[in-house]
Amino acid sequence: MKLTILKDQLSESIQHVSKAISSRTTIPILSGIKIDATPKGVMLTASDTDISIQSFIPLENDGIENVQLVQTGSVVLPAKFFMEMVRKLPSEQIEIEAGENHQTIIRSGTAEFQLVGFDPEEYPLLPQVDEEKVISMSSDLLKAMIKQTSFAVSTSETTPILTGVLWSLTENNLKLIGCDRHRLASRESQIDTPPDQVIKSVVISGKTLSELNKILPDHNSLIDIVFTETLVLFKLSNVLFYTRVLEGVYPDTSKLIPQQFQTEMVIKSKSLMDAIDRAYLLTRENKANIVKLVMNDDQTIEISSSSSDLGKVKEVLPVSSHSGNLLQISFNSKFMLDALKVIDSEFVHIGFTGPMNPIVIQPEDGTRILQLILPYRTTS
């Protein structure tokens, strides 16, 4: 294999595939990045068996020559050193030449490196995906939906299924849910799907989706998502992102969500978020991060927190509207901040069904986001 490639193109592809490299792999070859030089371009592949990512660099793109191909071939190079090396190379063009016993010479400007590669024949084959169930959606919408739900997944491996985000697809509607038993985040969106593409339950690791979000473009480009029983494939323009589906039955979270509220209020999102953020300053040393909300009969609420070591904070905010019983309720301020941060609406609607029942936060602009957090019982 011998080729010359543009440094910025190679660096971008390495950044994409490196998200599938595990530092704790028991299979030595999976600590490497596979490079395939073909007559159409260069394909980079990385995998940790749970996720696999491929990034393709075409020979030419928009009239710019990305790759000068001298000889086709393949090699697997140790990812850690290869990534650092490419980042520090002095020239905008990089020559890669793999010879006998996978010895690889990398030249750029005045620098020349020699790396000992792995045999590409020993690299595991990527799964063949049957593309029967495919949906298409814009990358910016997918990115938003993942951001609005994946933060709420569990970080405890005692219930592995809750470390993932539940995907369900009915006719023309996609719903994502993240839940860790203390909070829930759900997001729905209408997308064009044929009637035969119904998917009742697919659970994808929240960590994996966070890595996918780093690759998804911000602009409105179309992403194809292929669902199988064991795998999901996200197809970007020059990137293929494979992930395994989590095994197990996701609990029925619909029972957690109240259908009626005893108390409701509408308030400016930013005002509430800023006040809770200030109250959070005194609660960070406490694992529960407890902040108290008290409703007053003059259309205001009081946000407060205290610390035996640091002191107290109290802030009064006006509410846009209020109905139902006045109440006092305590909650995890970090959970509430996480919920409010992913809502872009100027105003939020918050529903309560009593001081020890779930709090439901929804945007007033009609976006189909629902955030739910469980309150805390306090002695005061």
N, C-alpha and C positions, 0 to 999 in steps of 0.2 A: 504494500500500500504506500502510495506517495501522493501528496497533495499540498497545495498552498491555500490558506484560508484567511479571511479577514478576521482580525482579532475581536472586533466588537460583536460580530455574528457568532463566533465560537463562544465568547464569554456569556452572551445572552442564553445560548442553548445550554451551556454548563449550569448556569443559574437555575434554569427550569428543571433539568433532570436531577440536579443535586438534592432536591427535596425528597427524592426516593432513596437516598443513600443512608444506610443505618451504620452507626459507629459500633454497634454491638452485634453485628452479623456473625453467625457461626460458619458461614460459607464464604471463604476468602475472596472468591471471584466477585461476589456481590458488593465488595468494598471498592469495586472499580466501575468505570464508565466505559461502555462498549461503543466503539466508533466503527461505523460501516461506511466505507466510501463506495458509492455506486455511480453508474453513468448519469443518474438524475440529480445526485447531490450527496450530502453527508447526513447520516442519521446517528444521533447520540441516544443511548439507552441506559437507564439506571433502574434498579429494582431492589426492594427489601422483602419481597414475596407478598407483602400486604398491599403495597402500591408499586406500580411500574409507570415510568414516564419516558416517552420518546419525543425528541425534538428534531425536526428536519430542517436542514439548511439547503435550499436549492442552489444549483450551480450559478443561477443568475436570478436577480429579482429587481424589477423596475429598471432594467437596463444596466444595473450594477453587477459586476462579476464578483460573486461571493467566494467561489471556489475554482481554483485551477487544478483540474484532476489530471495527474500523470499516470497513476496506476490504481485500479480498484483493489479492495481488500478490506480486512477487518483486524482490529486489535482491541484488547481491553486494558485500560491504563488505570493505575491506582488513583482513585478520585481525589483524595486529600491533596496529594502532591501536584496532580495535574491542574486542579483548580487554582492553587496558589501560584503555580508556575505561569499559567496563562495570564493571570492578573498582573504579574510583575514583568512580563516580557516587554522589551523596549520598542518594538516596531509594530506598525498596524497590520503587518502581514506575518503569518506564522506558517512555517513549513513543517509538515509531519511526515516522517518516513519510518515505516515499520519493516524490519528485515527478518532474518532468521532468528528462531527461538524467541520471537516477539520483542526483540530488542528494538526500541523506538528512539529515533533521534528527532528532537524538536529544535528548530532554528528560528531565530527572530532577531533581526538587526545584528548586533555583535555577539549575541548570546547563543550558546548551544548546550542543550541538555540531553542526557541519555537516560531513558527510563526502561526498567524491566517490566514488560507487560505480561498479561495472562493470555492463555490460548482462547480465542473467541469461540472455538468449537465447544468449549466446556461451559459457555454462558447459557443459563436456562432459557428455553424458548418462551416467548410471551404467549399468553393464551389466545386461541382463536375465538373470536366473539361472533356469535350468531346475531345478526342485526335485524331481529324480528320486531322488537319493541324499541322504537326510537322516537324521541321527542326533540323538537328544536325550540330554543328560546334565546333571547338576547343575553349577552354576557353581563351587561350592567344589572339587569334584573336578577339573574342568578347570583351574582356577587352580593347584591343587597339582601336577598333572601337567606343566604348562608350567614352573612354578618348578623342578621336579625334573629337567628335561632341557635347557631352553633355555640355561642358563649354559655348557654344554659345547660349544656350536657354535663353529665357527672364526670368527675375526675377519678372516681374510685373504681378499681378493677373488680371489686366484690360483686358488682352487677354490670358485667361488660356491655349488655345491650343498651344501658342508659348512657354509655360513653358515646353513643351515636345519635345522629339526627334521623328521625323517621320521615321517609318520603312516601306520600300516597298520591296517586294520580287517578282522578275520575275524569269523566268526559269534560274537556276544556277547563280543568282546574287542577293545579298543583299545590299541595300543602306540605310544609315542612314543620316538624315539631322537635324541640329540644327540651329535655326535662331531667332534673336531678333529684326529684322527690321534695325539694324545698322551693323550687321555682319552675316555671314553664314558659317557653317562648314559642309562639306559633306564627307562621306567615303563610298566607294564601295568595295565589295570583291566577288570573285567567290566562291560559295559553291555548293555542289551537292544537288540539289533539284528536285523532280519529277515535271513534267509539271503541275500537278493539284494543286500544292501548292502555286499558285500565290496569293500574298497579296498586294493589291494596297496601302492601307493606314492604318497604326496602329500607334497611337501616345502614347508614354509612358513618364511619367514625368521624366524630367532630374534629379531631386533630387533622385527619386527612383532608376534610373540607376546608379547614383553615389554610392548609398548604396549597390546595387548589385555588383558593381565593387570591393567593399571592401571584398566581400565574394568569388568572382571568383578566382580560383587558377591561379598562374602565369604559371604553366607548361601546357603542351599540353594534357589536358584531354578533353574528349568529353562532350558537354553540349547539352541536348535536350531542344528545345524551342517550347512550345505548344501555338498556337494562337486560340483564340475564339473571338466572336464579342465584348465581354465586358472585357475579361481577357487575360493575358498572363502568362504562367507558365514556369519558368526556372528550369530545373531538373538537379541538380548536383548529385554527387555520394551519399551523405547522407543529402543533403539539398534540400528542395522544396521552391521556391521563387515565390509567387503569386503577381501579381500587376494588378490593374484596368487600363483599357484603358481610356485615356482622350477623352471626348466627344467634337464633333465639327468638322469643316472642316479645314484642314490645308491649308494655302494659297499656290498658285502655285509659288514656288520660282525659277523655271527655267527661268522666265523672267528677273530675276535679273542678271543672269550670262552672261557677254558679250561673243559673239562667235568669235569676231575678236579684235585685239589690235592695237592701234596706236603706242604704245611704249612697248618694252619688254626688260627684262634684266635677266641675270643669275648671281647669287652671292653666295658666301659661306654663308651657313645658320648661322653658329656660329658667324662669324664676324659681320654679320648684327644684329643678336640677341643681342650680347654683346654691340654693339654701341647704339642700341635703348634702351637697359637697362640702360646704362649710361646717355643717354639723358632723360630718364624717371625720374631719380632722381630729376630733377628740375621741373618736371611737376606734381608730385604727389599731390601737394596742389590744383591743378586746376582740376576740375571735368572732363574736356575734355581730359586731359593728352596729349596736342597737341605737336607733333614732326613734324619737316619739313624735307622733302627729296628734294634735288636739284640735278639734273643730270648735269654733266659737259661734255664738248666735248673731254676730254682726258681719257675716259673710267673709270671715277671715279664718286662717288656720295658723297654728303655732307649731313650728318645727324646733325641736330641742334635743340636746344630748348632753351627757355629763361624763366626767372621768374623775375617779377619786384622787388621781395623781395630778391631773392637769386643770380641772375646773369645769365650767359649764358654758353652754352657748344656747341662746334662744333667739328665734326670728319669727316675726309675724308677717304673713303674706295675704293679700286679698285673693279671693276666688271669683271666677267669672260667674259661676252659678252653683247652687247647692240645693239638694232636695233630700228629704228623709230625716232620719234621726241624727243628732249630733253624737259623735263618738270620739274616743281616745284609742289610739292603736300604736303598737310598737313593731318595728320591722328592721331587717338587715339593710343598712344604708347602702352597702356596696351592691346588693342585689337590686335595690331600687334604682341606683345610678346606672347600672348595666342595662336595665330595662328602658330607662328614659333616653339613654345615649343613642339607641338604635331607632328612635322615633323622631322623624323629621318634622312632624306637624307642629304648628305654632302653639296649639292647645291640645291638652290631653284630657280624656274622660277617665275618671277613676271610680270604680264601683266597689262597695263594701257590703258584706253580709254579716257584720258583727265584728267585735274586737279580736276574735280567735278564728275567724274564717278567712279564706283566700282574698287577697286584694287583686283586682283586675284592672290593668292599665291599657287603654287603647287610644290611638290617635283620633282627633276630631275631624281630620281631613278625609276620612273614608278609606284610607289604606287598610288592608285587611291584616293588621298586626294585632296580636293579643299577647300581652305579657302578664304573668300571674306570679305572685310571690306569697308565701305563707308568713303570717305575722308571728311575733314572739309573745310569750306570756311573761310579764314582768311583775315584780312585787309592788312597784310604786304606781 
